[in-house]
Amino acid sequence: MTEEKKRPKRYDWYTISGETIRGWGFAVVVVVLVAAGYLGYRFVEGLVLEREVAAVIQEAQDLLQTVRDAGGVDSYREEYDQASGHLEEAKASRAVGELKEAYRNGQRSRTLLTSILSALRLRGPEGEAMFIAVEGEVEFRRGERGPWEKARSRVALNAGDYVKTSGSGSAEVMTVDGTLYTVRPDTVILVGRARPAPGVARQQSINLEFGWVDLGTGQSGSRVSTPGAEARIREETSALISYNEEEDVGHFATYEGSMVVATADGTSREVQALEQVVQSGGTLSKPETLPMAPALVAPDDDFEVFLGTDSDLVLTWAPVTGAERYALQVAPSRFFVRSVIDVEDRTETVAKVGLQGEGTFVWRVAAVDANGIQSPWSELRRFRVTAAAGSASSSSGAAAAK
């Protein structure tokens, strides 16, 4: 036997400390705990999401029934159908385990139905508008045969209701689409229903029987019909529409934005900012340009003048190109239904107002060109007439312009 064969076998030994073993054990425990925690989190997350999906679907289902019971389906058919479709999609996604998609569709359905219900609560089951402010003699009537009632702010108006102002009455009426109408004196309007329009959102409709209205649309357009024509007013537009039933003549003026005016025979006109068209019988004029609104110069807004110290208040405004004369109004309120000064023949851009008593007043000016076409009214400014110490005051604060 050789020497090599006699040599005993040798083994390699490695020493592992107890600290290393404990470290590895700790790492394994951490990995196990993290995995268990992740799986537990996903499990809990799934349970929470399932409960949220169930809750939002149930809320949408309840809202769907509430809208149906409130009679709002016909008025908001397009929105209602969309909400119903989203709800069915939410149910289908939930059935196959697509909880996130189910939750998104449930939220869409709930949001649409909540919006419909809010609009219904504003206007009532069949309503479309509400009185915002009233001054002077203003009445409304429910339908064709109801009694005339005194108008008050916050009273809802339904589709088919009439609003009537006297010669000293005016009112602000807001429709559910956000359009604000100022119903001027000697005017009758009929509140219509919101109607779909090709390619655009649903539009609120108002029938102007006679008289005139100022209006301003919001994020959606509106429609105003007269016996002779219909105006489709676009969003973010301010305008004036009038109709004289004795002469069968209507005026459609746009101050900002635009509208389209059409007659029954299909004739239509696009009316841009600072333009107007005139409807006479079944014909429409071409658009005519309106003068610019005058810029008020002095006095500043909220100017205070004292009786006994100042005998006159001087109102001035900048001249308007093409203006032949100016209209001036001074009144104790922004409705101008009881104006203390109301003239249309000012050829100069200055007017002296006699002071006769205390009060707060608003004033405005419009330009009129050689063809009698009037501009939009200027901005409103206010002034206060205050009695000086030791002076007597009367009930009227301003006299005729000089």
CORGI-V874353 format. One record per helix or strand of 3 or more residues. SS is the DSSP state (~ for helix, > for strand). FROM is the first residue (numbers start at 1). TO is the last residue. If there is no record, write none. Layout:
# CORGI-V874353
ss->SS from->FROM to->TO
ss->SS from->FROM to->TO
This chain:
# CORGI-V874353
ss->~ from->3 to->6
ss->~ from->18 to->69
ss->~ from->77 to->95
ss->~ from->99 to->123
ss->> from->127 to->135
ss->> from->138 to->141
ss->> from->148 to->150
ss->> from->156 to->158
ss->> from->162 to->165
ss->> from->170 to->175
ss->> from->180 to->183
ss->> from->187 to->191
ss->> from->195 to->197
ss->> from->200 to->216
ss->> from->222 to->225
ss->> from->230 to->233
ss->> from->238 to->244
ss->> from->249 to->256
ss->> from->259 to->262
ss->> from->268 to->271
ss->> from->275 to->280
ss->> from->296 to->298
ss->> from->303 to->307
ss->> from->312 to->317
ss->> from->323 to->331
ss->> from->339 to->346
ss->> from->350 to->354
ss->> from->359 to->369
ss->> from->381 to->387
